[in-house]
Amino acid sequence: MRFDEFERVEYKHNTLFEVLLQARFPEIMKISQEIPAKFQDIVRKEGYPELVSDIPALPSDMPKELEGLVSTSKVFHFLSEEKDWKISLSKDFIAFTCSGNYRNYMDFREKLENVLQTFNKIYEPSYFTRVGLRHKNVANRVSLPHVRQGVETFIPKHIFPELATPIAVDIETLRKISQFNDGNIKANVVHVLSKVSGRFRKKQFTNERSYVIDVDCFSENRIGGINDVLTRCDTFKRLSWNIFQWSITNNLRDAMESKS
């Protein structure tokens, strides 16, 4: 994609609140028909001792004609003790999520590789049909407690041109959804300026004026094996980084403070 290439920088103050890798594969029935005990035995020894399973419920008012189109298969979630790392396993996807203690991409990738190798050894998927890497960032007074300027100063004019007009003082919420496709990689990007409630690492915040950047890069081409998934993940990471940098101003870069 034609985003400018930005040099990798590690920041002292990270605005990431969730990173998610999902890999979909042709349905493996034994994952839903059997308890994944062997998989659990391995991952719980590697730092994911908590187990939660759920079956998504259909909305009560859903037309019967659509019920067959919505997946209600069981999903098994294996969580770290602090619940900031999670493996999700279903009959047609595996996902790996960090929602708290994110240090850097190489740390995430190393843990991801271990999870994928364990999954591959036990279930031997034929191939993968979709792989995506998603980064969610939030900039506010909780993620950047040392900063006093308004979050509007973190947003480039090309994201929300309205902020450069006289009506800016009356704006409560702005939301922009962009979709990109270069024929090989797709990216769904959401920018939001609004009051937001949620959790940033171990801190809760309520109705905090925030700038949210949600970047989801993915490919729906057939992908052969674990090494191909990781290579694709590396590509998505570089693209996500460039989109993130395209989405912010020098004010936010300064607020995050480069370690170098």
Salt bridges, closest charged atoms under 4 A:
GLU10 OE2 - LYS259 NZ 3.33
GLU18 OE2 - LYS136 NZ 3.19
GLU27 OE1 - LYS91 NZ 3.56
ASP41 OD1 - ARG44 NE 3.42
ASP54 OD2 - HIS77 NE2 2.68
ASP92 OD2 - ARG24 NH2 3.21
ASP107 OD2 - ARG103 NH1 3.35
ASP107 OD1 - LYS111 NZ 2.72
GLU113 OE1 - ARG109 NH1 3.87
GLU152 OE2 - ARG209 NE 2.62
GLU208 OE2 - ARG141 NE 2.74
ASP214 OD2 - ARG134 NH2 2.64
GLU220 OE1 - LYS186 NZ 2.86
ASP234 OD1 - ARG109 NE 2.75
GLU257 OE1 - LYS12 NZ 4.00
GLU257 OE1 - HIS13 NE2 3.58
GLU257 OE2 - HIS146 NE2 3.77
